[in-house]
Amino acid sequence: MAYFDAASSEPLHPQAREALLAAIDVGWADPARLYGQARRAHLLLEQARTEVAEALGARADEVSFTSSGTQAVHLGVLGTLHGRRRAGRHLVTGAVEHSSVLHAGGLHERDGGTVETVGVDLTGRVDLDRFAEAVARPGTALACLQTANHEVGTVQPVAEAAAACRSHGVPLLVDAAQTAGRMPIPPGWSVLTASAHKWGGPAGVGVLVVRKGTRFRSFLPEDERERRRVPGFENVPGIVAAAAALRAMAADAAQEQARLSGLVARIRETVPKIVPDVEVIGDPVDRAPHIVTFSCLYVDGEALLTELDKAGFAVSSGSSCTASTLRPSHVLEAMGVLTHGNVRVSLPRGASAAEVDRFLAVLPDLVRRIRQDAGVA
């Protein structure tokens, strides 16, 4: 089986596995206590915090660990809005943000706040001028923008958006789930979220980074742990493994991501030549290096994924977080592109050219057969 769904979850990095097994033996105690085993767990936790902070361009005391990337987004969005209630209750987001951002915005609206959603172009890039106008509105408390889109890979203009936010005194929350450990983090953000299993760490570890000077107050009952930002007992072994994976991925990022980007470029260029009536989606150049998405006209996406699975390829369709619901992707709808017959290929560390060649070899016949079965070939 060729695993081509790294945007959903990167396979566990060998260094993460090694670190996890070691930390299970020595990092199981409560890091908030004072006896020997607890002090050892505390040292492991703080060393991991320092390593993650360094990789993300932050200070260690700005980093908190959560139970997932989704929880990090929820806490980051709602905690910053709560901390800035006196500044206003207006939230600005892009139309193609991860569903966790949109759901947090929905809760904010139900609580009496307002949300302004900024549209995107055909490549999925947010309209920067409209984004700047939105954050300039009086009462804007927070803006949210992902580093790169999780479905089509298009890189967002984070640095430029951050400059617009800064000129109006508005903090910018950046969802870096798809690029942390793979690409440099753009400057200027105030709050950052990420998820360890996207970079080869274990599932169950998210990261919330709140810059010094950013007003933040958790909307949950107060808890003494993780700078009072995240309630609950820290998963020390998982956090240690997450830091090990991030360190390892970042060390190899320049070389490996250039290699994967070349394989993605081959898919982008070849699929339209070998499959009729196909649309390759997202920016062809300014994109995450490991993601390529295309839509096939007259093809049921679920049927195509099933046939690819039988042929030995694990890929996804539509949104990574709503694929099981059979609802059209909000990302593709916002872009104004085909929403059916959609395939997202996201290459993990170590994906080979031979696997890509085999994918390209079997794809045309699978699409042709599905169209024939539907009576449209």
C-alpha positions as CSV (number, residue, x, y, z in Angstrom):
1,M,0.0,0.0,0.0
2,A,1.3,3.4,-1.0
3,Y,0.3,5.9,1.7
4,F,-0.5,9.2,0.1
5,D,-2.5,11.0,2.9
6,A,0.1,12.8,4.9
7,A,-2.0,15.9,5.0
8,S,-4.4,13.9,7.3
9,S,-1.6,12.3,9.3
10,E,2.1,11.8,8.6
11,P,3.4,8.3,9.5
12,L,5.2,8.2,12.9
13,H,8.8,9.3,12.5
14,P,11.3,6.7,13.7
15,Q,12.9,9.2,16.0
16,A,9.4,9.9,17.5
17,R,8.9,6.2,18.1
18,E,12.2,5.9,19.8
19,A,11.6,8.9,22.0
20,L,8.1,7.8,22.9
21,L,9.2,4.4,24.0
22,A,11.9,5.8,26.2
23,A,9.7,8.5,27.7
24,I,7.0,6.0,28.6
25,D,9.5,4.4,30.9
26,V,10.8,7.6,32.6
27,G,8.2,10.3,31.9
28,W,5.0,8.8,33.3
29,A,4.9,10.7,36.6
30,D,3.0,14.0,37.3
31,P,5.4,16.8,36.2
32,A,3.8,19.2,38.7
33,R,5.0,17.2,41.8
34,L,8.3,17.4,43.6
35,Y,9.5,13.8,44.0
36,G,12.2,12.3,41.8
37,Q,10.1,10.7,39.2
38,A,8.0,13.9,38.8
39,R,11.1,16.1,38.5
40,R,12.4,13.8,35.7
41,A,9.0,14.1,33.9
42,H,9.1,17.9,34.4
43,L,12.6,18.1,32.9
44,L,11.5,16.0,29.9
45,L,8.4,18.2,29.4
46,E,10.4,21.5,29.6
47,Q,13.1,20.2,27.3
48,A,10.5,19.3,24.7
49,R,8.8,22.7,25.1
50,T,12.2,24.4,24.4
51,E,12.8,22.3,21.3
52,V,9.3,23.0,19.9
53,A,9.6,26.7,20.6
54,E,12.9,26.8,18.8
55,A,11.5,25.0,15.8
56,L,8.5,27.4,15.6
57,G,10.4,30.6,16.3
58,A,8.9,31.2,19.7
59,R,9.9,31.5,23.4
60,A,9.5,28.4,25.5
61,D,7.2,30.2,27.9
62,E,4.9,31.1,25.0
63,V,4.3,27.4,24.1
64,S,1.5,25.3,25.6
65,F,0.6,21.7,24.7
66,T,-2.9,20.6,24.0
67,S,-4.6,17.3,23.2
68,S,-4.9,18.0,19.5
69,G,-4.5,20.6,16.8
70,T,-8.3,21.2,16.8
71,Q,-8.3,21.9,20.6
72,A,-5.4,24.3,20.0
73,V,-7.4,26.2,17.5
74,H,-10.5,26.3,19.7
75,L,-8.5,27.5,22.7
76,G,-6.5,29.9,20.6
77,V,-9.5,31.5,18.8
78,L,-11.9,31.7,21.8
79,G,-9.2,32.4,24.4
80,T,-7.9,35.4,22.4
81,L,-11.4,36.7,21.7
82,H,-12.2,36.3,25.4
83,G,-9.0,38.2,26.4
84,R,-9.8,41.0,24.0
85,R,-13.5,41.5,24.7
86,R,-12.9,45.2,25.6
87,A,-11.3,45.8,22.2
88,G,-14.4,44.4,20.4
89,R,-16.2,41.2,19.4
90,H,-15.5,41.1,15.6
91,L,-13.6,38.1,14.2
92,V,-12.1,37.9,10.7
93,T,-11.3,34.6,9.0
94,G,-10.6,33.4,5.5
95,A,-13.2,31.3,3.7
96,V,-11.0,28.2,3.4
97,E,-9.8,27.9,6.9
98,H,-9.9,24.6,8.7
99,S,-13.3,23.6,10.0
100,S,-12.0,24.0,13.6
101,V,-11.6,27.8,13.0
102,L,-15.0,28.0,11.4
103,H,-16.7,26.1,14.2
104,A,-15.0,28.3,16.8
105,G,-16.3,31.3,14.8
106,G,-19.8,29.8,14.8
107,L,-19.7,29.5,18.6
108,H,-18.5,33.1,18.9
109,E,-21.5,34.2,16.8
110,R,-23.9,32.3,18.9
111,D,-22.5,34.1,21.9
112,G,-23.2,37.4,20.4
113,G,-20.0,38.1,18.5
114,T,-19.7,38.8,14.7
115,V,-17.7,37.0,12.1
116,E,-16.5,38.3,8.7
117,T,-15.4,35.7,6.2
118,V,-13.0,36.9,3.5
119,G,-13.3,35.2,0.1
120,V,-10.5,33.5,-1.9
121,D,-9.5,33.4,-5.6
122,L,-9.6,30.3,-7.9
123,T,-6.3,29.1,-6.4
124,G,-7.6,29.3,-2.8
125,R,-5.6,32.3,-1.8
126,V,-7.4,34.8,0.4
127,D,-8.1,38.3,-1.0
128,L,-5.5,40.3,0.8
129,D,-7.0,43.7,0.1
130,R,-10.4,42.6,1.5
131,F,-8.6,40.9,4.5
132,A,-6.9,44.2,5.3
133,E,-10.1,46.1,5.0
134,A,-11.8,43.6,7.3
135,V,-9.2,43.9,10.1
136,A,-9.4,47.7,9.9
137,R,-13.0,47.7,11.0
138,P,-13.6,49.1,14.5
139,G,-14.1,46.4,17.1
140,T,-12.0,43.7,15.4
141,A,-10.6,41.5,18.1
142,L,-8.9,38.8,16.1
143,A,-8.0,37.6,12.6
144,C,-7.3,34.0,11.5
145,L,-5.3,32.8,8.5
146,Q,-3.7,29.4,7.8
147,T,-0.2,29.1,6.5
148,A,-1.2,26.8,3.7
149,N,-4.5,25.2,2.8
150,H,-5.1,21.7,4.1
151,E,-7.0,20.6,1.0
152,V,-5.3,22.2,-2.0
153,G,-1.9,23.2,-0.6
154,T,-2.1,26.9,-1.6
155,V,0.2,29.1,0.6
156,Q,-1.6,32.1,2.1
157,P,0.0,35.6,2.3
158,V,0.5,35.4,6.1
159,A,3.3,37.9,6.4
160,E,1.4,40.6,4.5
161,A,-1.8,39.8,6.4
162,A,0.2,40.1,9.7
163,A,1.5,43.5,8.6
164,A,-2.1,44.7,8.0
165,C,-3.2,43.3,11.4
166,R,-0.2,44.9,13.2
167,S,-1.0,48.3,11.7
168,H,-4.5,48.2,13.3
169,G,-3.5,46.5,16.6
170,V,-5.2,43.3,15.8
171,P,-3.6,39.9,16.7
172,L,-3.3,37.3,14.0
173,L,-3.9,33.6,14.7
174,V,-2.0,31.4,12.3
175,D,-3.0,27.8,11.8
176,A,0.3,26.2,10.8
177,A,-0.9,22.6,10.8
178,Q,0.1,21.8,7.2
179,T,3.5,23.5,7.2
180,A,5.1,23.2,10.7
181,G,8.2,21.1,10.4
182,R,8.0,21.4,6.6
183,M,8.3,25.1,5.7
184,P,9.5,28.2,7.6
185,I,6.8,29.9,9.7
186,P,6.0,33.3,8.2
187,P,6.7,36.2,10.7
188,G,4.2,38.6,12.4
189,W,1.7,36.2,14.0
190,S,0.4,36.6,17.6
191,V,-1.1,33.2,18.1
192,L,0.0,29.9,16.4
193,T,-1.5,26.5,16.4
194,A,-0.2,23.2,15.1
195,S,-0.7,19.4,15.4
196,A,2.1,16.9,16.0
197,H,0.7,14.0,14.0
198,K,0.9,16.3,10.9
199,W,4.7,16.3,11.2
200,G,5.3,12.7,12.2
201,G,4.7,12.9,15.9
202,P,2.1,10.9,17.7
203,A,-1.6,11.7,17.6
204,G,-3.0,13.4,20.7
205,V,-0.5,16.3,20.9
206,G,-1.3,19.8,19.7
207,V,0.6,23.1,20.1
208,L,-0.8,26.5,21.1
209,V,1.7,29.4,21.1
210,V,0.6,32.8,22.4
211,R,3.1,35.6,22.0
212,K,4.0,37.7,24.9
213,G,1.9,40.9,24.9
214,T,-1.1,39.1,23.4
215,R,-4.2,39.4,25.6
216,F,-5.4,35.8,26.2
217,R,-7.8,34.4,28.7
218,S,-9.1,30.9,28.6
219,F,-12.9,30.6,28.4
220,L,-12.8,27.3,30.3
221,P,-12.6,26.8,34.1
222,E,-9.3,27.8,35.4
223,D,-6.5,25.1,35.6
224,E,-3.0,25.5,36.9
225,R,-1.3,23.6,34.1
226,E,0.2,24.9,30.8
227,R,0.3,28.6,31.7
228,R,-3.4,28.4,32.6
229,R,-4.2,28.1,28.9
230,V,-4.9,24.4,28.6
231,P,-6.6,22.3,31.3
232,G,-5.7,18.7,32.1
233,F,-2.7,16.4,32.7
234,E,0.1,16.8,30.1
235,N,0.9,13.8,27.9
236,V,4.6,13.9,28.6
237,P,5.7,10.8,26.6
238,G,3.6,12.1,23.6
239,I,5.0,15.6,23.9
240,V,8.6,14.3,24.0
241,A,8.0,12.2,20.9
242,A,6.3,15.2,19.2
243,A,9.4,17.3,19.8
244,A,11.7,14.6,18.5
245,A,9.7,14.3,15.3
246,L,9.5,18.1,14.8
247,R,13.3,18.4,15.3
248,A,14.0,15.6,12.8
249,M,11.5,16.8,10.2
250,A,12.8,20.3,10.4
251,A,16.4,19.2,10.0
252,D,15.6,17.4,6.7
253,A,12.9,19.8,5.5
254,A,14.8,21.7,2.9
255,Q,16.1,18.6,1.1
256,E,13.0,16.3,1.5
257,Q,10.4,18.9,0.7
258,A,12.2,19.9,-2.5
259,R,12.2,16.2,-3.5
260,L,8.5,15.8,-2.7
261,S,7.7,19.1,-4.5
262,G,9.2,17.6,-7.6
263,L,7.0,14.5,-7.3
264,V,3.9,16.7,-6.8
265,A,4.9,18.8,-9.8
266,R,5.0,15.6,-11.9
267,I,1.5,14.6,-10.8
268,R,0.2,18.2,-11.5
269,E,1.6,18.2,-15.0
270,T,0.8,14.6,-15.9
271,V,-2.8,14.0,-14.7
272,P,-4.4,16.5,-17.1
273,K,-2.5,14.8,-20.0
274,I,-3.6,11.3,-19.2
275,V,-7.1,11.8,-17.8
276,P,-9.7,13.7,-19.8
277,D,-12.0,16.4,-18.2
278,V,-9.9,16.9,-15.1
279,E,-9.1,20.0,-13.1
280,V,-5.9,20.4,-11.1
281,I,-6.7,22.7,-8.2
282,G,-4.6,25.1,-6.2
283,D,-1.6,27.3,-6.9
284,P,0.9,25.5,-9.1
285,V,3.9,27.3,-7.6
286,D,3.2,29.0,-4.3
287,R,2.0,25.9,-2.5
288,A,2.8,23.4,0.2
289,P,5.4,21.0,-1.3
290,H,3.6,17.7,-0.5
291,I,-0.1,18.4,-1.6
292,V,-1.8,18.1,-4.9
293,T,-5.5,18.0,-5.5
294,F,-7.5,17.4,-8.7
295,S,-11.2,16.8,-9.6
296,C,-12.5,14.5,-12.3
297,L,-15.7,15.5,-14.1
298,Y,-18.4,12.8,-14.2
299,V,-16.7,10.8,-11.4
300,D,-18.0,10.0,-7.9
301,G,-15.2,10.8,-5.5
302,E,-16.0,8.1,-3.1
303,A,-16.0,5.5,-5.9
304,L,-12.6,6.7,-7.1
305,L,-11.1,6.5,-3.6
306,T,-12.5,3.0,-3.2
307,E,-10.9,1.9,-6.5
308,L,-7.6,3.5,-5.6
309,D,-7.6,1.8,-2.3
310,K,-8.1,-1.6,-4.1
311,A,-5.2,-0.7,-6.3
312,G,-3.0,0.0,-3.3
313,F,-3.2,3.7,-2.8
314,A,-4.4,5.5,0.4
315,V,-5.6,9.0,-0.7
316,S,-8.4,11.3,0.5
317,S,-11.2,13.3,-1.0
318,G,-12.6,16.6,-0.1
319,S,-11.9,17.9,3.4
320,S,-9.7,15.8,5.6
321,C,-12.1,16.5,8.5
322,T,-15.4,16.0,6.7
323,A,-14.7,13.3,4.1
324,S,-16.9,10.8,6.0
325,T,-19.9,13.1,5.9
326,L,-20.2,13.1,2.0
327,R,-20.8,16.9,2.2
328,P,-19.2,19.0,-0.5
329,S,-15.9,20.6,0.7
330,H,-16.4,24.1,1.9
331,V,-12.9,24.9,0.6
332,L,-13.6,23.8,-3.0
333,E,-17.0,25.6,-2.9
334,A,-15.4,28.8,-1.7
335,M,-12.8,28.5,-4.5
336,G,-15.5,28.0,-7.1
337,V,-14.0,24.8,-8.5
338,L,-15.3,21.3,-9.1
339,T,-16.4,19.7,-5.8
340,H,-17.0,16.1,-7.0
341,G,-14.6,13.5,-8.2
342,N,-12.1,15.1,-6.0
343,V,-8.8,13.5,-5.0
344,R,-6.1,14.9,-2.7
345,V,-2.7,13.3,-2.9
346,S,-0.4,14.3,0.0
347,L,3.0,12.7,0.0
348,P,4.7,11.6,3.3
349,R,8.4,11.7,4.1
350,G,10.1,9.0,2.0
351,A,7.4,8.7,-0.7
352,S,9.1,7.3,-3.8
353,A,9.1,8.2,-7.5
354,A,8.2,4.6,-8.2
355,E,5.0,4.9,-6.2
356,V,4.1,8.1,-8.0
357,D,4.7,6.4,-11.3
358,R,2.5,3.5,-10.4
359,F,-0.2,5.9,-9.3
360,L,-0.1,7.7,-12.6
361,A,-0.1,4.4,-14.4
362,V,-3.3,3.0,-12.8
363,L,-5.3,6.3,-12.5
364,P,-6.6,6.7,-16.1
365,D,-8.1,3.2,-16.3
366,L,-9.8,3.6,-13.0
367,V,-11.4,6.9,-14.0
368,R,-12.4,5.5,-17.4
369,R,-14.1,2.4,-15.7
370,I,-16.0,4.6,-13.2
371,R,-17.3,6.8,-16.0
372,Q,-18.3,3.8,-18.1
373,D,-20.3,2.4,-15.1
374,A,-22.0,5.8,-14.8
375,G,-22.8,5.8,-18.5
376,V,-20.8,8.9,-19.3
377,A,-17.7,7.5,-21.0
